[in-house]
């Protein structure tokens, strides 16, 4: 029987994230982290446009309150995201991995 590390590696290989694997995804996340922090602090640092940025937040809050972002719209967004993720999973590899586990 394979070790837990080998099984985990095979499971990660079964999910194809732009053919970059786990370390590729980790690297992309590591590189994008400072960018994310910059965007989070941007409206605080950008004092010249602080009022416009604040207005945008109020507009989004108003749309949510009016029901523009209702359960149907959110459900559609989630469905599209999950379908895209599921389309990248190699089910044959998953079956092979599962068959390696003994049935008790």
C-alpha positions, 0 to 999 in steps of 0.5 A, a space after each residue: 500500500 502507498 504511503 500517505 504522502 504518495 496518496 496525497 501527491 496522486 490526489 493533487 496530481 488528479 486536480 489539474 490547476 493550469 498544469 502547474 501542480 501544488 507548488 505552482 499554485 503555492 508560488 502563484 499564491 505567494 507572489 499574489 499575497 503582497 498585491 492583495 495586501 496592497 489592494 486592501 490598503 489602497 483606499 486608505 492610502 489613496 487620500 485623493 480619491 477616498 470619497 469616491 471609493 467610499 461612495 462605491 462601497 455605499 453603492 454596493 451596499 445599497 444594491 445588496 439591500 435592494 436585493 440585486 445580489 439575491 440568492 439566485 445570482 449568488 447561486 449562479 456564481 457559485 455553480 459556475 465556479 464549482 463546475 469549472 473546478 470539477 471540470 479540472 478533476 481527472 476522475 480516472 485518477 481519483 478512481 485509481 487512488 480510491 481502489 488502493 484503499 483496503 475495504 474493512 
